[in-house]
Amino acid sequence: MKLIYSKIEPSRLLHLVHRLEEIESLTTKDGLARINVAPEEEHLQLATLQMNKGRTFKPHKHIYKEGEKEVIAQESWIVVKGSVKVVMYDLDDTIIDQIILYPGDCSMTFSGGHNYVIREDNTIVYEYKTGPYKGIENDKVSINEI
């Protein structure tokens, strides 16, 4: 896993990238190997699960939790097909890193900015965000690229 911290605030995690091979290299215990990818203090959470055939879970439903009144929209992309270049920005809108994602790879942005450049036709990604989503005008502001 690659963790990208701010140069402006060095203790602040802005982005992370988790690769498919990091999941595939796990050994399962009782048919389940779990990695909590996102730090627990972030609003957007992610875990990887590698499971063997026949593994199941008890039927369940999730409960409502008290939420924060104001949260930043955090975002994650998982590449299903194709490839994507992720350009990651620091808190002052300068580029801090650029990484290519391939099928099964995941990027997460907790703070700072990002841009995605699709590298192949018919690329497919899953995008996850903290919600509720209330339209683009209430979700983001543009970064003036240098």
N, C-alpha and C positions, 0 to 999 in steps of 0.2 A: 504494500500500500504506500502510495506517495502522499505525504501531507505537505501542503503549501501554506506557509505562515506569512503574514504581512511583514514587509520591511519597515513600515511605518510604526506598527505596534507588534514587535516580534513575538509576543506570546499569544497573539490572536490567530487562530486557525481560520483561513479563508476558504480553502478548497481541498478536496482530496480526490485521488483516483485509485480505484480498486480494480485489479485485473482478474479476468476469468481464471487464469492459471493459479491464482492464489486460492481460489475455491477448490479447484480440481486437485490440488496437492494435499488437501486435508485427509486425515484418516478418520473414519467414522467410529463413534462409540455408541453401541446400542442402536445402530442404524441412523444416527444423527450426529453431524458435526456442524456447529454453529459458531459464527464469528460476528460479534457486534461491530459493525464498521464505523458508524457515526458515533462521535462522543455523546454520552448520555445527556449532556446539558444543551445540546442542539435541539431545535424544534423538529427538524427533519431527521427521522431515524431510519436506519438501514441495517439489516443483518443478512448474512448469507447463510444458507442452509444446504448442506450436502446430505442427501438421504438415500438409504437403500430401499429396494423394493419391499413393499409391505409395511413400511413405516406409516404410522397414523397418529393422530392427535385426538384427544377427547373433544367431542363437539362443544363449541363454546360461542359466546358472543362478547363483544367488547362494551365496556361501560363508559359513560361520559365522565370527563375529568374537568375540573376547573381549569380554564385557559387563561392565558395572558390577555390583557386588554389591547396591547399593541405588539405585533411581531413583524419581523422582516420576512418577506417571501424568500424562502430558501428553495433551491431547485436541484434536481438530479436528472441526469440522462443515462439510460442504459442502451447501448447499441445492440440491436437485434441482428441487423444485416448491414453490410457496407462498412464505412469508416468515417470518422468525424474528427476534425482538428478542433480542440478546445483551446481558446485563447483566454487566459485567466488574468484578471486585473487586481491590483492592490487597492487599498482604501483611497489613494490619491489618483486613481484612474490610470496608473501606469501599468504596462504589461509586466507581470511577474513570472509567468511561465506559459508554455505552449506544449500540448501533449496530444498525440494521436490516440484515439479510442478505436478498438476493433470489436467485433461481435463478442458479447458477454462482458465487455468492460463497462465500468460505471464511473461517472464523475459526479461530485457533489459540490455545490457552492453554498456556503453558510453566510458569507459576507463578502464584500468586494464585488467585482463585476465579472462578466464572462461574455464570450461570443463563440458561436459554433460555425464552423466552415465545413459543409458537407463535401466529402471527397469523392463520392461515387454516386452514380445514378441509382435510383431506387433504394437509397439508404433508409432504414427503418430504425426508429428509436422509441423507447418508452420515456416519457417525461413525467416526473413527479414533482409536485410543489406543495408547500404548505398552503392551505386554503382558509377560507373559501376564496375562489377566484372571482373577482368582481370586475373583470375587463382589463384590457391592457393599460388604460389610462390610470388605473388605480394599482398597478402592479409593478411598473418599472419606469425608469428615466434613462435616456440615452447617454452613452459615454462618447465624448468627442474624440474620435481616433486621431492619433498623431501621425 
